[in-house]
Amino acid sequence: MKNNVIKLFPTSLHGSVSAISSKSVAHRAIIAASLSNSPSTLTNVIVSEDIKATLHAVKKLGASIKVTDSTVTIKPRKKRLLKAKTIDCNESGSTLRFMIPVASLYDKTITFTGRPSLLNRPMTLYNDVFKQSSGMLEIAQDKIVVNGSIKGNTYELDGSISSQFFTGLMLTLPLVDNDSTLIVKGNLESKSYIDLTIDVLRSFGVSIREHDDRYYIKGNQSYNGTKMAIEGDYSQAAFFMVAGAINGGISIDNLNINSVQGDRVIIDLLTDMNANPVVMENGFNITKSDTSGMVIDVADCPDLAPILSLLGAVSEGTTKLINIERLRIKESDRVNSTVTTLKQLGADITSDESSITVHGKKQLDGGVTVDSFNDHRIAMMVAIAATVCKDPVTLTNATAVNKSYPTFFEDYQRLGGIIEIKE
């Protein structure tokens, strides 16, 4: 997407679309490939801004990268060679949190930078890990500095902040000398993302064993280069699934029906809200339905909250999203950006500290200019919302979609979405 201001018109979306590759799987696979003992080929990769950040990071740490269309070939260094001491993670939380412990394998001073919205996210959980390893992690307003390597050990981690810290350690600890145990303290948020990490690592020959609230990681393992097709992304497909349910009929393929992605729960939620997703060979067909509101716990699927709020806004009855706290530390404060935007569009929506409540109506108003808050998921939510508004909607900062889904508006138009370029 190149145009930053666009006008979106009410319309019905119909047809077929292929889900873009999973950003979550791609991040993990790229890093695992860079740590392997032989080259890897990853196919079906959409190189969004976040994926560019991870490719940039592993390249700075010595990997050789070749991108051809949707295929990424990664050739790791036989010996770890640091090409640069500063790594810009742009706005990718996954890149930063995954790469901090990985960078410690080099036992050098490495500085991470990025957008202010990224560096403001919680990172202090790694402090104790580095202290236990006699390493240093310096967290400043404009940078994070890693100095010293993480050791094999037993680490107790607060599970309520982000599963990304667990993933970062799971990518790193198989390569250190001693065995490690990760002990979960409290509730583990987004456990499905940890399951996804373990699944990807298994493809590269690395084993992690789970028992109760502990993860056991053998040291001195090796990553084996592999060929992997990156599966489709349920969190991105969810936008068009909801579009199919509220105003059209859409088939979405390139999805692993048996995926361990946490956002696959969108299929269950659509079913529970009286939509009718029908399983196809490699995806789903969703037709227009009279959906009903319900209580939805988004603790394990926070990325679905904006589009689920829109679904609730045009469903019969009341929809309540609970356990929304982590939405406040995304690309935007997604509680505020979701509620503010949908309210501008005419939705009956409110929020408090722990929940978003939406009272459904048959149609939204539109006829306003709204901003994406530079948040890709808000931009995509607005596009889907515009299709069920009475009047057109102008969206500013539409290029936010490039962070995760650079071809979103091309797919949107292919399904019948009507866009007028304003800038």
N, C-alpha and C positions, 0 to 999 in steps of 0.2 A: 504494500500500500504506500503510494507516494503523496497522495493529497491529504492535507491535514484537516480541511473543513469540507464536509459533504452534507448533502440533504438527502434524507431517506423517506420514501413514500409508503403509505399503506398498500399492502398487496398480499397475495397468497403465495407461499413458497411450496413448490412441488418438484418432484424429480429425484434424481439419485446423485449422491456425492460420496467420495471416498474419504474416510477419516484420515487426517494427516498423522504422521508418525508421532509416537508418544515421546514428548519431551523428557519425561521422567526416566523412561528406559534409555533414551539416547544419551543423557548426561552420564548415567552409570556405565553404559557400554563404552563410551569414549574414554572415560578415565581408566576402566579396567583394561581396555586395549592398549592404552599408553603405558601400562605397568606390566604388560605381558612379555613373554620370552620370545615371541615371534609376531609377525605382522597379523593384522586383523582387517577384515572387510565388512563394513556395516552398510547395508542397503536400506532403501526406503527411509532416508533421513531428510527431514525438512530443516534446512539450516536457518533457523530463526535467530533473533538477536541473542537470546539466552544460550542457544547451542553454539553460536559464534564465540560467546564468552568462554565456554568450556573448551572448545577447540583451541582458542588463543592460549588458555592456561596450560594445557598439556603440551602445546608447542613450545611455550616458554620454558617448560621443564624438560625439553629435549626431544620430544616425539616429532617424527616427520609426518606431516598431514597432506593428503591429496584429496581434494573434493571434485568429483565429476558428477554433475547433475545431482541425483539423490543418493550417490554412493560416496562413502568416506572410507579411504584407506589409511590406516594408521600403522606406522612402522616405529616401534619403540627403540630407544638406544639400548645397546647391550649393557653399557655402564651408564648410570645416571649422570647426565651432563646438564648443568643449569645454563640455559641460554640467556636468561635475563633475571635480574633480582627483583623486578617489580612486575606484578600481574594485575591487570585491570579487569575486574569482574563485571564492569558495566552495572547492570541492575539485576543480575542473576543471583538470587539467594542460594540456589542449589550449587552453582559454581563455587561461590565463596565458602560455604559451609563444608562442601565435600573436599575442596582442595586444601584447606588449612592443614588438616592432619597429613594429607598426602605430601604436601610440601615439606613437612618435617622429616620425611625420609631422606632428604638431601643434606640434612644437618648443616644448613647454611642460613644466613639471614635473608629472608624473603619478605617483601612488602606487598600487601594486597591493597588495591584501591578500588573505587567504584563510585556510583552515584550516591549522593547523600541519603536518599531513601533506602539504599541497601545497607550502608554503614550504620544506619540508625537501628537496624534490626538487632535483636538480642544475640550476642556472641559469647557472653561471659561463661557459659557452661564449659567451654574449652579451657578456661583458666585453670581449673582444678586438675584437668587431665595433663596439661603441660607442667604444672607444679609437681605432680606426682612423678613425672619423668625427668625432673630437674631441667626442664626446658623453659623457654620464655615466650609468652604471648602478650604483646603490647597492643592494647586497643585504644586508639585515639579517635578524634572526631573525623579525621579525613583519611585514616589508614589503619591497617592491622598488620603488625610485624610478627613474623614467626622466626624463632631462633632456637635451634635444638630439636632433637628428634623425640618422638613419642615412643615409649618402651612398652613391651608386653607386660601386662599387669591386670589387676582387678580394678575396674572403674565403676563407681556408682553414679548413674546419670538420672537427672530429673526428666521423666518422660513427658511432662506436661508442656514443655516449651516448644520443641520441634523434633520430629523424627530425623531431620537432616543431620543432626549431630551424631546419631547412631550410625547413619549411613557413611558419613565421613570416616569414622573409626573402623567400620567394617571393611571399607576399601583399603585401609592402611595396615591394620594390625595383622592380617595374614602374612605380611612380608617381613615382620620384625622377628627377632631371634626367639623370644619366649612366647608361651601361650598367654591368652588373655581371656578375661570374662567381663562382659558388660552386664551390670545389674540395674534393672529398671526400678527407680524410686517413684512412687506415686502412680498415677494413671499414665499410660503410654498413648500419646496422641498420634493419630495417623499410622497405626501399626501396619496397615496395608502397604505403606511405602517401604517399610523395613522388609516385609515379605517380598516386595518387588526387588529390593537390593539383593537379598539372598538368592532369589531366582536368577537374576542376571549374573551374579558371581558364579553360580553353579555352571552356567554356560561357558565360563572361562576356566573351569576346573578348580575353583576355590570353594571350600566347604565351611559352612558355619552351622553349628548345632544349637537349636533352641530347646529350652526346657523351663517350664514355668515362666518366671520373670527374668530369666538369665539367657545370655547368648554366649556360647563357648567358641572361641576362635583359636585354632591351632596356629602357632607361628611357623616360620620357614616354609610356607606354602609357595607355590608358583602359579602365576597367571599364564594360561596357555592361549595364544592367539587363536582366533576363530572367525568363522563367517556367520553373520547374524543379520536377519531381516528385522528391522525395528517395527514392532507391532503398532497398530493404530491407537490413537489417544482418545480415551473415553471422556476426559475432561473437556476437550475441544469439541468432540462429537456431540456432547450434551446440549450445546447451543442449538444445533440443527434438530436434535431429537425433540427438544421442547418446541421448536418452531413447527415441527410436524404435528405435535399434539395440540397446539393451540390454533393453527390456522391453515394446515395443508396436509399433504401426504408426502413423506420423505423417506427414502431408503438410504441407509448408510452402510457401506461395506468397508473392507480393510480393518475389521475389528476381530480380535481374538475372543471368541465366545467364552472361552474358559480362562480369560485373563485374570491375573491376581491384582490388577490395578484397582486401587480403592474406589476410584470414581466410576467403576463399573456398576456401583450401587445405583446409578441413575436409572438403570433398567428396572430395578426393584421399586424405586420411588415412583417412577412413572406408572408402573402397574398398580401400586398402592393408591395412587391418586386418580385411578380409573381411566388412565390412558391404556392403550393396547399395543405395546411393542411386540412385534411378531419376529421370531428368530428366523434368520435366513442362513444360508450356508456360511457366510463370513461377515455377518452383520445383522442389522435389524431394520424393519419397516415400521414406521410410526405414522398413524393417520389421525386426522382431527378427531378430538374426543371432548366430551363434557367432563372436564376434570374437577376433582373435589379437593378441598384443602385438608391438611393434616399437620401433625407435629413432626418435625424433621430434626434429628440430631445431626449437626454438621461437624462434630468434633473430628471425625475421620475423613470428611470430604469437604473441607472448607472452600476449595476452589469452585465447588458447585453452588455456593450460596447465592451469588448474584442471579444466575439464571433460574434457580429454584424460587427466589423471591419474585421474579417476573412471572413464573408459572403460577405462583400463589395469587398474584395480583389479578389474574384473569380466570381463576378457578372459583367454583362455588364454595361459599363458606370461608372459613378462616384457616390460614396457614401460619404456623409458628415455627421459626427456626431457632433452635436452642444450642447452647454451647458455642457461641459465636466469638468468644474472646480473641482467638487467634486471627480473626479477620482484620483486626485493627493494626496488624503489623505486616501487611502485605505491600504491594506496590503503592497502594493508597490505603487509607483507613477504610476498608471495604464495608464496614458497617455504615459509616457516614456517606461514602460515595454511592453505595447501593440505595440507601433510604432516600438521600437527597435527590438522586436522579429519578427514581421511580415516582417520587412525590411530585417532581416537576412535570412528569409525563401524565399525572392525574391519578396515580395509584393511591389507595388508602393504606398507608404503611407507616409504622412507628417502630421505635427501637428503645431498649433499655440496656443495662450493662451486660445482660447475658442472653438477650433474645431479640429477634426481629419478628414483628407481627404484621400480617397482611390480611386485610379483608377484601375478598375478591369482588370484581365487577365484570360485566360482560366485555367492556372495551375501555381502553385508555384514551386520553384526550389528544396528546401530542400538541402540535402547533407552537412549539417552543424550541429554543436553542439550549442544548445541554453539553457539558464537557465530559470527556472520558476520565478526567483526573489523571491523565497519562497512565491509565491502567487498562491493560489489554482486555481483561474480562468485563470491565464496565463498558468499553467500546463495543464489544460483541453483544453484550446484553441489550444495549441501546438499539443496535441494528435489528435484533429480533423483536424488541418491543415496538419499534416503528411500524412493523407489519400489521400490528393490531391496534394502532392508534387511529383516531378519526381524521387527524390532520398530519401533514408531514412534520418530520423532526430534523433539525439541523444539529450535527454532531461536530464539535471541535476536538482537535487532537486525536483525529481518527487513526493516525499512523501508530498509535499505541499498540495496535494489533500485531505489528511487526515483531514484538517481543516474543510471541509464541506461535502466531499463525499468520505469516505474511501474506498468504493467499486467501485469507478469509473472505474479503469482499469480492474476489473473483468467483469463489464458490457460491457466495450469496447471490450474485447476479446470475450465475448459471442456473440457480434454482428459481429465478424469477424476481429476485430483489431489484428494486428500482433505485438508482443512485444518481444524483446530480452533483457534479464536482463544483464546489464553490471557490476552491483555492488551489 
